[in-house]
Structures are given as structure tokens and as C-alpha cells.
Amino acid sequence: MGRPKMSEVVRMLKGDGLAERWKEWQKEEIVRQDLNNHNHHPTSNWIVADSSTLFAAEEDPEVHLGQLKRFSLRELQVATDGFSDKNIVGRGGFGKVYKGRLVDGSLVAVKRLKEERTQAGELQFQTEVKMVSMAVHRNLLRLRGICMTSTERLLVYPYMVNGSVASCLRDRPESQPPLDWQIRQRIALGAARGLAYLYDRCGPKIIHRDVKAANILLDEEFEAVVGDFGLAKFMDYKDTHVTTTVSGTIGHIAPECVSTGKSSEKTDVFGYGVMLLELITGQRAFDLAQRVNDDDVMLLGWVKGLLKDQRIETLVDSDLQGNYNDDEVEQLIQVALLCTQGSPMKRPKMSEVVRMLKGDGLAERWKEWQEEEKFLLDLKNHNHHPTSNWIVADSCTVFAAEEYPVYLQQLKRFSLRELQVATDGLSDQNILGMGGFGTVYKGRLADGSLVAVKRLKKEHSWVLQFQTEIEMSSVAVHRNLLRLRGFCMTPTERLLVYPYMANGSLASCLRERHESQPPLDWQIRQRIALGAARGLAYLHDHCDPKIIHRDVKATNILLDEEFEAVVGDFGCAKLMNYRDTHVTTAVRGTIGHIAPEYILAGNCSQKTDVFAYGIMLLALVTGKGTFDLVRPANDDDVMLLDWVKGCLEDRRLETLVDSDLQGNYNDDEVEQLIQLALLCTQWSPMERPKMSEVFRMLEGNGLAERWKEWQKEEMFRQDYNNHNHHQASNWIVADSTSQIPADELSCPR
């Protein structure tokens, strides 16, 4: 935190800002020196004269301690009766908290860290001290002072007379009245105010990471005070999240934090939503979950069901004895459900929560949420993939194996009017492409960004196509895969909104480019081959379940402004379990790109995508469509791939390579790409490489060995065929799919 960024270093070297930065540093050094003059622990390395600090691996904090009182150990021993067990008011993973009375009569809570010196303990001490320099608000716990000796680390806080929300809800003595409904509403608002301050008024913002009823303290007026910053993290305003080891309390940790370690203010919002349910029900998150599991449903689904059926009394804390307002309880439950949505993008910010608790905007936000829930249920009712559990009413979610978990709710729901305006009323002049699925239009949104709007045809399969493309976007997130920005759904329309690909598709660049547009050079073609392979390898190896694209071709390899390959059009895609070797389906895809085992038996696997990728590589090398390639092969009365092999063996590369390149290519590189195409298009799917192997071979790893092995096998097959009078099956020719009904091959292109 104290060191400048390198961009600041550059400016300072140019004479901009160094004097001011140096002056500020000198002031901070004086504060550190003053502290060190009182430091009786020479080996303590968290704050010493040379600014060495015990830092977490990913932090370099500056601690400002000037405003804090430095207590002596003797003062705190006297205040707590020698840290008597009778004065313990709390215990935790880092130590104990004692009630104490200082010589001035004020009550304090003294947090005594465990005696053993651990990095985690030192880091907690440092973190809590650090936060005090940033966060000063009536709804945030204020640190009064510290004590540090060779054997002790102690933090001194004001004593909270009424304990915590958790203790008032679940551990109160019989003589103490329960929290009434008005106090609970005030607690909800106060905690929201404190958390909103951490995110919107601190620079850098602070992520608490352990929001729960036990950490919402209550002063003498039952005003909520957010406490325990031992797990808190700083986050720059330009960042969307920080990645750390998972910390927090089970039952309160947001799903994206559990699966990836990524924390943001929205993970705190999730914890706050669970805390609201504790406040309403009086129960622990685990106790609530236990009641839910008895009925084999999810916690939030159970709460939603009770709310829908107007069974408020089942939810509300029995200690209230009916003394509450049904509408106010319902509204607080609505806020809790909005805060605990699966997608962090869809959760409100804490500042929005504060406004909703004050009655501003909750009705509109809840109505919007209900419409989305109805949409999810409609999709579920039309789901033709019974094994795919990607979206259900209780917010179950599919996670990619190595990526941030992506949920449907992250997608923007566009209004039809927005997209009509963006595309000039879906004007024919803005049409980018047409296919079996419908029409794609170029559009410009109100923020100026360009998009491609896919308008689906109104036919029996449009709901399935719509669902499939949304489904895949929830599983597959990668730079070489087309990202779905949003959707629009009305009773008569289904539209999908994608980023606009400035350079169109590979097919359009090869065969439909304008005369003023230069052809794709050889280096760009190699990059396209590598990028497409990387994207497909991700689908096959890093999504769970894996995704089979089923329509890999030059038309579906899109090119961004940097000519980076982006695999698009998931309308034919299928999910496949890792334990399965293939799935059997009606044949889908584009004639000329469909693998033989798929045509003959309907068996689809990742190796059918590998076959189609090999055909796409031939298009990349030759600049021709599949049918244009088949024609010269048929003129010579041989099969397509045999003809390609012949050209390669005879070193007739000029016959194969796109004439638009005008000889500007490397013969060895062309030969290697053709070798790879032939390996990918072998008859047997078992013999084809996996896409991850293809990717490695494109990077120069293993192709020579694989090709040599293939040549040996080819020689063996030829020797066998010379003695075999069984004519080979003409498995890939122009009319090889003529027996398959046309409608089964008319997948979107």
C-alpha cells in the first residue's frame, strides 16, 4: 500500500509529485519513530524503525496509529481483574475477549490474541489496527487503543452493553426481553449504513468478509455497530474483486467466494442477507438449513415458498409473539432474498439496500426479480435436457471447473424497445447474417457499444435454441469463446445480444471480403488456428459437464478487432458428462464438417468437434469452402482427404494454399498445419488427437512424433488394402449426407 505504482514512479522521475510524496512519507516516519521509542519488543517485526512489517503475502499495508491510545499491559490487567475468566465475554479463533473497566470508569472490551505467535494472529492484529485509520462511522466499531509487549497483543474497544445480535436472539437470559420488531428494523438499517460506508466512503474500500449476527454489536441504545475487522480486506475502487483464501463463517459465505476465493462488496451483501434472515427468524443459519433439509429443499427456496404462500408466521421468531407488521416482515424478507441471489452482479449494493430499507425502490426491484424468477421457471418447464440442472427455481448453479462461477442472472435483460432502437427497428440494412435459426443484426446501444443481435425464428425449436445458448454462457467463460451480453424475451420475440465482432467471421474474411480489405496474412491464420483450438480445448477439458459444440466451421469462428479467434454459435451444443465417451443424438451440424461416426450412428463426442476443426483448418489454409475443396478431389476420382494427402506428399503446396496469400507463407508451417488437419480428420475418433493435444502441437510440441507414428500406420493400412478386395467406403464426398433428412442438418450457421 505504501509503495508507489510503477506509473507513479515514472511520473516522479519526470519531476511530477515527488516532493509531495516525500513530505507525506517523512510525516509517517515520524509517527513510526514515536511508536518505536515506546516499543519494548525489539524482535517484533510488525512495526520497526526501518518500516519493516509483517505483511500478508499479497499486501504491503501502511498503519496509521497516531490517534490510538497505547495502553500498558498493567493497565489492562487491572481493568480485567488479571484477565479473569469471569470477565470473558467472547471467544474466537484468534483468542478471547474480556470485559474491563479503565481507571476513568469507562467500560471496554479487550481482545487478547492467543499467546502463540502465528502469522495469522499478527495479521489480524495489524488488520484491525489498520482499518481504524480508514473507517470512522457511528455504525462501525471504533478501536480505542492497543497494547503490545514481547508476549502480548491486545486490542481495546468500547464495551457494547447489549452484546451482539446473535446473543440477544439466542443466548439472552430469561429476565431480558426479546428484541422487539422496531429494534430489529433499526438494527437492519444501522448495519446496512455501516457496511455501505465501508464500500462507498472509504478509499480504498473495505470488504468485511465476515458479516453475521455475531459481528453486529449493540450499544446501550440498541444501535447496530459492525465489529470484528480481523478478516477484512482493502480493495481498490477500480477492482471488481480480490482473490484470497476463503475466510468467513460457514452458512454466511457467498457461493462465488467458496468456489473461487473471490471476495467483493457483493460477498458482504450476501452475508448481510443471511444475517437479515437470522434477525427475522431468530435462528442460526445452520439451524434454518437443518429445518430446510428435513424437506430436502434449499434454504432460500424454502423461504421463498413460505413467502409465496403467505405463511409469514412460520418464518418469524416466535419470541415476537405476533407483535410485528406483516407487510414490514415481508419487505425485510424480500430484501434478504435480493441480497442472497446466486449472482453477485444481481445483488443490490449496500447503498441500495439502505434506500430500500427506507422504502425507496424495493417494490420496483422486487417486481423485476419476480419477472426473472418467472423466466427461470418458464425455461425449466421447457427444458428438454433432464440431466442438465443448470437453472432451477432454487438458484442451483453450474460452475465451470476453473473459472469464476457465472450465473444466468449476470446477463442483462434488454427491453425490446432498447434493441429496436439499437438496430433501427431491426432494419434489413443492419443484417449481418441469416441462417436456419433466424437473423443477426448489427446494433449500437445507448452507451455507444456495438452489439450483434440474434433474432430467433418463431418455430418449434426456438425455446430450446434460446435456452441452449444461455445455458452455455453460464458454463463457458473464456477469451476465445463468444460471450453472451444479454437477452430479450417477450411473448412473441426471443433475442440474444452478443458483442459485435469487428472483423466478422473467418468464412467472410476468406471468401466474402471486400476488395478494399486485405486478405488474412499467414501469421494471422496461424493465430486463428491457435485461438480456436484454445477455446475448444476449454469446452472439452475445463467445463463440467464438458461441452460439445457440434458445429465447428469457419462461419462460426468469429474475429474481434485484433483478429483474435472467438468460437461462437452454441445453438447446436450439447452438455456431456465426463464419465461418458459420447452422447447419441439426432445428427446436427453442417454438411462437409460432420464426422463419419456421427453421420453413421449419431454418436457425438469431443472427437466430432476435432474432426470439424480439422476441416476448418483446411479452409484456413486453402481459403475455400468444403464443397469447393471436394470438387477438385472428385475431378481426380479420389476422396477429399486422400487428395490432400497426395498434394502434401508430392509437395504440391501451391495447389492447396490460398492464392490470396500470393506465396507469402512458410512452406514448413503450411505443411505442419495440413499434417495437423489430417490427424484431426482421421476416420476413427479414437485415433484423432484431443483438442488440448492439438493446441500443444500448434505450439510446436509433439507434432513431428505424432505425424511419424501416423505415417507408419498409413503404410500398414496401404499394405493391407493392397491385398484386400473389399472396396473402401467412400466416406467423405460431396453427397455423403444425402440420405440424412435435410431438416436434421439445418443447424444455425
C-alpha positions in Angstrom: 0.0 0.0 0.0 2.9 2.4 0.8 4.9 1.8 -2.3 4.1 3.8 -5.4 2.8 2.2 -8.5 5.3 2.0 -11.4 3.3 4.5 -13.3 3.7 6.9 -10.4 7.5 6.2 -10.3 7.7 7.2 -14.0 5.9 10.5 -13.2 8.1 11.2 -10.2 11.2 10.5 -12.2 9.9 13.2 -14.6 9.6 15.6 -11.7 5.9 15.3 -11.1 4.7 14.7 -7.5 8.0 13.5 -5.8 8.3 16.4 -3.4 4.7 16.0 -2.1 5.1 12.2 -1.8 8.4 12.6 0.1 6.9 15.1 2.5 4.0 12.8 3.3 6.4 9.8 3.8 8.5 11.9 6.3 5.4 12.6 8.4 4.5 9.0 8.5 8.1 8.1 9.5 7.9 10.4 12.5 4.7 8.6 13.7 6.5 5.2 13.3 9.6 6.5 15.2 7.4 7.8 18.1 5.8 4.3 18.4 9.2 2.6 18.2 10.5 4.7 21.1 7.9 3.0 23.3 8.4 -0.4 21.8 9.7 -2.9 24.4 9.7 -5.8 22.0 12.8 -5.4 19.8 12.1 -8.7 17.9 8.6 -7.7 17.0 8.8 -7.0 13.3 5.4 -5.8 12.5 6.4 -2.1 13.1 10.0 -1.0 13.5 12.2 2.0 12.7 13.1 0.8 9.2 9.4 0.3 8.3 9.8 -3.5 8.1 6.3 -5.0 8.6 4.9 -8.5 9.0 2.8 -8.5 5.8 0.4 -10.9 4.3 1.8 -12.3 1.0 -0.5 -10.1 -1.1 -0.3 -6.8 1.0 2.0 -4.1 2.0 -0.1 -2.0 4.4 0.6 1.4 5.9 -0.6 1.5 9.5 -1.6 4.9 11.0 -1.5 4.6 14.7 -1.2 8.2 15.8 -4.8 8.6 17.1 -4.8 5.4 19.2 -4.0 5.3 22.9 -1.2 2.9 23.7 -2.2 1.0 26.9 0.3 -0.6 29.2 -0.2 -4.3 29.9 -0.6 -3.4 33.6 -3.5 -1.0 32.8 -5.4 -3.8 31.1 -4.6 -6.4 33.7 -6.1 -4.1 36.3 -9.1 -3.3 34.1 -9.9 -7.0 33.6 -9.0 -8.4 37.1 -6.0 -10.1 35.7 -7.8 -11.4 32.6 -10.2 -13.3 34.9 -12.3 -16.0 33.3 -15.3 -14.3 35.0 -14.8 -11.3 32.6 -14.8 -13.3 29.4 -17.5 -12.1 27.1 -16.4 -13.9 23.9 -14.1 -16.4 22.4 -12.9 -16.9 18.8 -10.2 -18.4 16.6 -7.7 -15.7 17.5 -8.2 -15.6 21.2 -10.6 -14.2 23.9 -12.5 -11.0 24.6 -12.7 -9.7 28.2 -14.9 -7.1 29.8 -12.9 -4.4 31.6 -13.2 -1.1 33.4 -10.5 1.5 33.0 -9.3 3.9 35.7 -11.6 6.6 34.3 -14.6 4.3 34.9 -15.3 3.6 31.2 -16.1 0.1 30.2 -14.1 -1.6 27.5 -13.8 -4.9 25.6 -10.3 -6.2 25.5 -9.4 -8.6 22.7 -6.4 -10.7 23.8 -4.8 -12.6 20.9 -3.6 -16.1 21.5 -0.2 -16.4 23.2 1.4 -18.4 20.4 2.8 -16.0 17.8 1.4 -17.0 14.5 1.4 -15.1 11.2 -2.4 -15.3 11.2 -2.6 -13.7 14.7 -0.1 -11.0 13.9 -2.0 -10.3 10.6 -5.3 -10.0 12.5 -3.8 -7.5 14.9 -2.3 -5.5 12.1 -5.5 -5.6 10.1 -7.8 -4.4 12.9 -5.4 -1.5 13.7 -5.1 -0.6 10.0 -8.9 -0.4 9.5 -9.2 2.3 12.2 -7.3 4.8 10.1 -9.9 4.3 7.4 -13.3 3.6 8.8 -14.9 6.1 11.3 -18.7 5.9 11.4 -21.4 5.7 14.1 -22.3 2.2 12.9 -18.7 0.8 12.9 -16.9 -0.4 15.9 -14.2 2.1 17.0 -10.8 0.9 18.2 -9.8 2.8 21.4 -6.2 1.6 21.7 -3.6 -1.2 21.6 -1.2 -2.9 23.9 1.9 -4.6 22.5 4.6 -6.4 24.5 7.1 -9.2 23.8 4.4 -11.7 24.8 1.1 -10.0 24.3 -1.1 -8.4 21.5 -4.2 -6.7 22.8 -6.9 -4.6 21.2 -9.2 -2.3 23.2 -12.7 -1.4 22.1 -15.6 0.4 23.7 -17.8 -2.1 25.6 -21.1 -2.9 23.8 -23.6 -3.0 26.7 -26.2 -5.1 24.8 -23.8 -7.7 23.3 -24.3 -8.9 19.8 -27.4 -9.5 17.7 -26.7 -13.2 17.9 -26.5 -13.2 21.7 -29.7 -11.1 22.0 -31.5 -13.5 19.7 -30.3 -16.8 21.0 -28.4 -16.5 24.3 -30.4 -13.9 26.3 -31.3 -14.7 29.9 -34.9 -15.2 30.7 -35.0 -11.8 32.5 -34.0 -10.0 29.4 -36.9 -9.1 27.0 -36.5 -10.2 23.4 -35.6 -7.7 20.7 -38.9 -6.1 19.5 -39.7 -5.7 15.9 -38.9 -1.9 15.8 -35.5 -2.6 17.2 -34.8 -5.3 14.7 -35.7 -2.9 11.9 -33.3 -0.3 13.3 -30.6 -2.9 13.5 -31.1 -3.9 9.9 -30.8 -0.3 8.8 -27.8 0.6 11.1 -25.8 -2.5 9.9 -26.6 -1.6 6.3 -25.4 2.0 6.9 -22.1 0.9 8.4 -21.4 -1.6 5.6 -22.4 1.0 2.9 -19.8 3.4 4.4 -17.1 0.8 4.1 -17.7 0.4 0.4 -18.7 3.9 -0.7 -16.9 6.3 1.7 -13.5 4.6 2.3 -10.7 4.9 -0.1 -9.7 2.1 -0.7 -13.0 0.4 0.0 -13.1 -2.2 2.8 -14.6 -5.7 2.4 -15.6 -7.0 5.8 -15.7 -10.8 4.8 -17.5 -12.0 8.0 -20.8 -10.3 8.2 -23.1 -12.2 10.5 -25.3 -11.7 13.6 -22.4 -12.4 16.0 -20.5 -9.5 14.5 -23.3 -6.9 14.6 -22.9 -5.4 18.1 -25.5 -3.4 20.0 -24.7 -0.3 22.1 -26.8 0.9 25.0 -29.5 2.3 22.7 -29.5 -1.0 20.7 -27.9 0.9 17.8 -26.2 -1.6 15.4 -22.4 -1.4 15.3 -20.5 -3.6 12.8 -17.5 -5.1 14.5 -14.6 -7.6 14.1 -12.5 -6.5 11.2 -9.9 -9.3 11.6 -10.8 -10.8 8.2 -11.3 -7.5 6.4 -9.5 -6.7 3.1 -8.8 -3.5 1.3 -10.0 -3.3 -2.3 -9.2 -0.6 -4.9 -12.2 1.1 -6.4 -11.2 0.1 -9.9 -11.1 -3.6 -8.9 -14.2 -5.8 -9.1 -13.0 -8.3 -6.5 -10.0 -9.5 -4.5 -8.8 -13.2 -4.6 -7.8 -14.7 -1.2 -8.1 -17.9 0.7 -11.7 -18.5 1.7 -12.5 -16.8 5.1 -15.7 -16.3 7.0 -18.4 -18.3 8.7 -20.0 -21.3 7.1 -23.6 -20.5 6.2 -22.8 -16.8 5.5 -20.1 -17.2 2.8 -21.3 -16.3 -0.7 -21.1 -19.1 -3.3 -18.5 -17.3 -5.6 -16.2 -16.9 -2.6 -16.4 -20.6 -1.7 -15.7 -21.8 -5.2 -13.0 -19.3 -6.3 -11.9 -17.3 -3.2 -13.0 -14.1 -4.9 -14.4 -11.5 -2.5 -16.1 -8.3 -3.2 -18.6 -6.0 -1.6 -21.3 -8.3 -3.0 -20.0 -11.2 -0.9 -20.7 -9.0 2.2 -24.1 -8.2 0.8 -24.8 -12.0 0.7 -23.6 -12.3 4.3 -25.9 -9.4 5.2 -28.9 -11.1 3.6 -28.3 -14.2 5.6 -28.0 -12.0 8.7 -31.4 -10.5 7.9 -32.9 -14.0 7.9 -31.3 -14.6 11.3 -32.8 -11.3 12.5 -36.3 -12.2 11.3 -36.3 -15.8 12.4 -34.2 -15.7 15.5 -32.4 -18.8 14.3 -28.8 -19.6 13.2 -28.2 -20.1 9.5 -27.3 -23.7 10.2 -30.5 -24.3 12.3 -32.5 -22.8 9.4 -30.7 -25.0 6.9 -31.5 -28.1 9.1 -35.2 -27.4 9.0 -35.0 -27.0 5.3 -33.0 -30.1 4.7 -35.7 -32.1 6.5 -37.9 -31.4 3.5 -35.0 -31.9 1.1 -35.1 -28.3 -0.4 -32.7 -25.4 -0.3 -32.8 -22.7 2.4 -33.6 -19.8 0.1 -36.1 -21.9 -1.9 -37.9 -22.8 1.4 -38.0 -19.1 2.4 -39.4 -18.1 -1.0 -42.0 -20.8 -0.8 -43.3 -19.6 2.6 -43.3 -16.0 1.4 -45.3 -17.0 -1.7 -47.8 -18.9 0.4 -48.1 -16.0 2.8 -47.0 -18.3 5.7 -45.1 -15.5 7.5 -45.8 -16.9 10.9 -43.7 -20.0 10.1 -40.7 -17.8 9.5 -40.9 -15.1 12.1 -39.2 -15.5 15.5 -41.8 -16.9 18.0 -40.3 -14.6 20.7 -42.1 -11.8 19.0 -45.4 -13.4 19.9 -47.1 -12.0 16.8 -46.1 -8.4 17.6 -45.0 -7.3 14.2 -46.3 -5.9 10.9 -46.8 -8.5 8.2 -46.0 -6.0 5.4 -42.8 -4.9 7.1 -41.7 -8.5 7.7 -42.5 -9.4 4.1 -40.4 -6.4 2.9 -37.4 -7.4 5.0 -37.6 -10.9 3.7 -37.7 -9.5 0.1 -34.5 -7.5 0.9 -32.9 -10.7 2.3 -33.7 -12.7 -0.9 -32.5 -9.9 -3.2 -29.2 -9.9 -1.2 -28.7 -13.6 -1.4 -29.2 -14.1 -5.1 -26.7 -16.6 -6.7 -25.2 -14.0 -9.0 -23.2 -11.2 -7.3 -24.0 -9.0 -10.2 -27.7 -9.2 -9.4 -27.4 -8.4 -5.7 -28.0 -4.8 -4.7 -25.2 -2.6 -3.5 -25.4 -1.8 0.3 -26.2 1.8 -0.5 -29.2 0.5 -2.4 -30.1 -1.7 0.5 -30.2 1.3 2.8 -32.5 3.1 0.4 -34.8 0.0 0.1 -35.0 -0.3 3.9 -36.1 3.3 3.9 -38.9 2.4 1.5 -37.2 3.7 -1.7 -37.1 1.3 -4.7 -37.9 -2.0 -3.0 -41.2 -2.6 -4.8 -39.7 -2.0 -8.2 -36.6 -4.2 -7.5 -38.8 -7.0 -6.2 -41.1 -6.9 -9.2 -38.1 -7.1 -11.5 -36.8 -10.0 -9.5 -40.2 -11.8 -9.7 -40.2 -11.4 -13.5 -36.8 -13.0 -13.7 -37.9 -15.9 -11.4 -40.8 -16.5 -13.7 -38.5 -16.5 -16.7 -36.3 -19.1 -15.0 -39.3 -21.3 -14.2 -40.6 -21.0 -17.8 -37.2 -22.1 -19.1 -37.2 -25.0 -16.6 -40.6 -26.1 -17.8 -39.3 -26.2 -21.4 -36.1 -27.9 -20.5 -35.5 -30.9 -22.8 -32.2 -31.8 -21.1 -33.3 -33.7 -18.0 -29.7 -34.3 -16.9 -28.9 -30.6 -17.2 -29.6 -28.9 -13.8 -28.1 -25.5 -14.8 -31.1 -23.4 -13.8 -33.9 -24.1 -11.4 -36.2 -22.2 -9.1 -34.0 -22.5 -6.1 -31.0 -20.9 -7.7 -28.9 -24.0 -8.2 -26.0 -23.1 -10.5 -23.5 -24.9 -12.7 -19.9 -23.9 -12.1 -17.1 -24.1 -14.6 -14.1 -26.1 -13.2 -11.5 -23.3 -13.3 -13.5 -20.1 -13.8 -15.4 -17.6 -11.8 -18.9 -19.1 -11.4 -21.2 -17.5 -14.0 -24.9 -17.3 -13.4 -27.8 -16.5 -15.7 -28.7 -13.5 -13.6 -25.5 -11.8 -14.6 -26.9 -11.3 -18.1 -28.6 -8.0 -18.8 -32.2 -8.3 -19.7 -32.8 -5.8 -22.5 -36.2 -4.4 -23.4 -37.5 -5.0 -26.9 -37.6 -1.2 -27.3 -33.9 -0.9 -26.5 -33.0 -3.4 -29.2 -35.3 -1.9 -31.7 -33.7 1.5 -31.2 -30.2 -0.1 -31.4 -30.9 -1.8 -34.7 -33.0 1.0 -36.3 -36.1 -1.1 -35.9 -34.4 -4.4 -36.8 -33.7 -2.8 -40.2 -32.7 -5.0 -43.2 -29.8 -2.6 -43.7 -28.3 -3.8 -40.4 -28.4 -7.5 -41.2 -25.1 -9.2 -40.6 -26.1 -12.8 -41.3 -29.0 -15.2 -41.8 -29.4 -18.9 -41.1 -31.7 -21.6 -40.0 -32.1 -20.0 -36.6 -33.1 -16.6 -37.8 -31.3 -13.3 -38.5 -28.4 -11.4 -36.9 -28.4 -7.6 -36.8 -25.7 -5.1 -36.1 -26.8 -2.6 -33.4 -25.5 0.3 -31.3 -26.7 0.5 -27.7 -27.4 3.7 -25.8 -23.9 3.6 -24.2 -22.3 3.6 -27.7 -21.2 0.0 -27.7 -21.7 -2.2 -30.8 -23.6 -5.4 -30.5 -24.8 -8.3 -32.6 -28.5 -9.1 -32.0 -29.6 -12.6 -32.9 -33.4 -12.7 -33.5 -34.7 -16.2 -33.4 -37.3 -17.6 -35.8 -40.7 -18.4 -34.3 -40.6 -22.1 -34.7 -40.9 -25.2 -32.5 -37.2 -25.3 -31.6 -36.7 -21.6 -30.7 -37.2 -22.1 -27.0 -34.6 -24.9 -27.0 -32.1 -22.9 -29.0 -32.7 -19.8 -26.8 -32.2 -21.9 -23.7 -29.1 -23.7 -25.0 -27.2 -20.6 -25.9 -28.0 -19.0 -22.5 -27.1 -22.3 -20.8 -23.7 -22.5 -22.4 -22.9 -18.9 -21.4 -23.4 -19.9 -17.7 -20.8 -22.6 -18.0 -18.2 -21.5 -20.6 -16.2 -18.2 -20.0 -13.0 -17.9 -21.9 -11.3 -15.2 -24.1 -11.7 -17.5 -27.2 -15.4 -18.1 -26.7 -18.2 -15.8 -27.6 -19.7 -14.1 -24.6 -23.4 -13.5 -24.3 -24.1 -10.0 -23.1 -27.8 -10.3 -22.6 -31.2 -11.3 -23.9 -34.7 -10.1 -24.6 -37.8 -12.2 -24.2 -41.4 -11.2 -24.9 -44.4 -13.4 -25.8 -43.5 -13.0 -29.5 -39.8 -12.5 -29.5 -36.6 -14.2 -28.4 -33.4 -12.2 -29.0 -29.8 -12.8 -27.9 -27.3 -10.0 -27.6 -23.6 -10.6 -28.2 -20.6 -8.3 -28.5 -20.1 -7.2 -32.2 -17.2 -8.9 -33.8 -15.5 -6.1 -35.8 -13.9 -8.4 -38.4 -16.8 -10.8 -39.0 -16.2 -14.5 -39.3 -13.3 -16.5 -40.7 -15.5 -17.6 -43.6 -16.4 -14.0 -44.5 -12.8 -12.9 -44.3 -11.7 -15.8 -46.6 -14.5 -15.8 -49.1 -16.6 -12.7 -48.9 -14.1 -9.9 -48.2 -14.4 -6.5 -49.9 -11.8 -5.7 -52.5 -10.5 -2.9 -50.3 -9.9 -5.3 -47.4 -6.6 -7.1 -47.4 -6.6 -10.9 -47.2 -5.7 -12.6 -43.9 -2.0 -13.0 -43.8 -0.3 -16.2 -42.8 0.6 -15.1 -39.3 -3.0 -14.1 -38.6 -4.2 -17.5 -39.9 -1.8 -19.3 -37.6 -3.1 -17.2 -34.6 -6.7 -18.0 -35.6 -5.9 -21.8 -35.6 -4.3 -21.5 -32.2 -7.1 -19.3 -30.7 -9.9 -21.6 -31.9 -8.1 -24.7 -30.6 -7.7 -23.0 -27.2 -11.4 -22.2 -27.0 -12.5 -25.7 -28.0 -10.0 -27.3 -25.6 -11.5 -25.2 -22.8 -15.0 -26.5 -23.7 -13.8 -30.1 -23.6 -11.4 -30.1 -20.7 -12.4 -27.3 -18.3 -16.2 -27.2 -18.3 -18.1 -29.5 -16.1 -20.1 -31.0 -17.7 -18.0 -30.8 -20.8 -19.5 -29.0 -23.8 -19.6 -30.5 -27.4 -20.0 -27.6 -29.9 -21.3 -29.8 -32.8 -21.0 -27.1 -35.4 -17.3 -26.1 -35.7 -16.7 -24.4 -39.0 -15.2 -21.2 -40.5 -18.5 -19.4 -40.3 -18.6 -19.9 -36.5 -15.1 -18.8 -35.9 -15.5 -15.1 -35.3 -12.7 -12.4 -35.3 -12.5 -9.5 -33.0 -10.8 -6.2 -33.7 -7.4 -7.8 -33.2 -8.3 -10.8 -35.4 -8.3 -13.0 -32.2 -10.4 -16.1 -32.9 -13.7 -16.4 -30.9 -15.7 -19.6 -31.2 -19.4 -18.7 -31.5 -22.9 -20.1 -32.1 -23.7 -22.6 -29.4 -27.2 -23.3 -30.7 -26.3 -26.9 -31.5 -24.1 -27.5 -28.4 -24.6 -30.4 -26.0 -23.5 -31.0 -22.4 -21.7 -34.3 -21.8 -20.7 -35.9 -18.5 -17.0 -36.6 -18.1 -17.6 -40.3 -17.5 -19.4 -40.6 -20.8 -17.5 -41.3 -24.1 -20.2 -40.0 -26.3 -23.8 -38.9 -26.5 -26.3 -40.2 -29.1 -28.5 -37.6 -30.7 -30.1 -36.7 -33.9 -27.4 -35.5 -36.3 -26.8 -31.8 -36.2 -24.2 -29.7 -37.9 -23.1 -28.6 -41.4 -22.7 -30.9 -44.3 -19.0 -31.4 -45.0 -18.0 -30.8 -41.4 -19.8 -33.8 -39.7 -17.6 -36.7 -38.5 -18.4 -40.1 -40.1 -19.3 -41.8 -36.8 -21.9 -39.0 -36.1 -23.4 -39.5 -39.6 -23.5 -43.3 -39.4 -24.5 -43.8 -35.8 -25.5 -40.4 -34.2 -22.5 -40.8 -31.8 -21.3 -37.3 -30.8 -18.2 -36.6 -28.7 -15.4 -34.1 -28.4 -13.7 -36.0 -31.2 -16.6 -35.0 -33.6 -15.5 -31.4 -32.8 -11.9 -32.3 -33.5 -12.9 -33.7 -36.9 -14.8 -30.4 -37.8 -11.8 -28.4 -36.6 -9.6 -30.3 -39.0 -11.9 -29.4 -41.9 -11.9 -25.8 -40.7 -8.0 -25.9 -40.8 -8.2 -26.9 -44.4 -10.5 -23.9 -45.1 -8.0 -21.7 -43.3 -5.1 -23.0 -45.4 -6.9 -23.1 -48.8 -9.4 -20.2 -48.4 -12.1 -22.5 -49.9 -15.3 -23.9 -48.6 -15.7 -27.6 -48.1 -17.6 -28.1 -51.3 -15.1 -26.1 -53.3 -12.4 -28.4 -51.9 -14.4 -31.6 -52.7 -14.7 -30.6 -56.4 -11.0 -31.0 -57.4 -10.9 -34.2 -55.4 -13.8 -35.6 -57.3 -12.3 -34.5 -60.6 -9.4 -36.8 -59.8 -11.8 -39.5 -58.7 -10.4 -39.7 -55.2 -11.6 -38.9 -51.7 -11.0 -35.4 -50.3 -8.5 -36.3 -47.6 -6.6 -38.7 -49.9 -6.3 -35.8 -52.4 -5.0 -33.5 -49.7 -2.5 -36.2 -48.6 -1.4 -36.6 -52.2 -0.7 -32.9 -52.6 1.2 -32.9 -49.4 3.3 -36.0 -50.3 4.1 -34.5 -53.8 5.0 -31.2 -52.2 2.3 -29.5 -54.4 1.5 -27.0 -51.7 0.7 -24.3 -54.2 -2.2 -26.4 -55.3 -3.6 -26.3 -51.8 -2.6 -22.8 -50.4 -5.0 -19.9 -50.8 -3.9 -17.9 -53.8 -4.7 -14.7 -51.9 -1.5 -15.2 -49.9 0.5 -14.7 -53.1 3.2 -17.0 -51.9 3.7 -15.1 -48.7 3.9 -18.1 -46.3 6.4 -20.5 -44.9 6.3 -23.9 -46.6 7.2 -25.8 -43.4 4.5 -24.1 -41.4 1.9 -24.8 -44.1 2.9 -28.4 -44.2 2.6 -28.7 -40.4 -0.9 -27.2 -40.4 -2.0 -29.6 -43.1 -0.5 -32.5 -41.2 -2.5 -31.4 -38.2 -5.7 -31.2 -40.2 -5.2 -34.7 -41.5 -4.6 -36.0 -37.9 -7.8 -34.4 -36.8 -9.8 -35.8 -39.7 -8.9 -39.5 -39.3 -11.8 -42.0 -39.8 -11.5 -43.4 -36.2 -12.4 -40.9 -33.5 -10.0 -42.9 -31.2 -7.1 -42.0 -33.5 -7.8 -38.3 -33.5 -5.9 -36.1 -31.0 -7.8 -34.3 -28.2 -8.1 -30.5 -28.7 -5.6 -30.0 -25.8 -3.1 -32.1 -27.8 -3.9 -30.1 -30.9 -3.2 -26.9 -29.0 0.2 -28.3 -27.9 1.1 -29.4 -31.4 0.2 -25.9 -32.8 2.7 -24.6 -30.3 5.3 -27.0 -31.7 5.1 -29.7 -29.1 4.7 -33.3 -30.3 3.5 -32.8 -33.9 6.6 -34.4 -35.6 6.3 -37.6 -33.4 2.6 -37.9 -33.9 2.9 -37.4 -37.7 5.7 -40.0 -37.9 3.5 -42.5 -36.0 0.6 -41.8 -38.3 2.7 -42.3 -41.4 3.7 -45.8 -40.1 0.1 -46.7 -39.6 -0.9 -45.4 -43.0 1.8 -47.6 -44.6 0.5 -50.6 -42.7 -3.1 -49.8 -43.9 -1.9 -49.5 -47.5 -0.1 -52.8 -47.4 -3.3 -54.4 -46.0 -5.5 -52.7 -48.6 -3.3 -53.9 -51.5 -4.4 -57.5 -50.5 -7.9 -56.5 -49.6 -10.6 -56.7 -52.3 -13.2 -55.0 -50.1 -13.7 -51.6 -51.7 -13.3 -48.8 -49.2 -16.3 -46.9 -48.1 -16.4 -43.5 -49.8 -17.0 -41.8 -46.5 -16.3 -38.2 -47.4 -17.6 -36.9 -50.7 -19.9 -34.1 -51.7 -23.1 -36.1 -51.4 -22.0 -38.2 -48.3 -25.0 -37.0 -46.3 -27.6 -37.3 -49.0 -29.5 -40.0 -47.0 -30.0 -37.8 -44.0 -33.2 -35.6 -43.9 -32.3 -32.0 -44.7 -34.0 -30.6 -41.6 -31.7 -32.6 -39.4 -28.7 -30.9 -40.9 -30.0 -27.3 -40.9 -28.5 -26.3 -37.6 -27.9 -22.5 -37.3 -24.9 -21.2 -39.2 
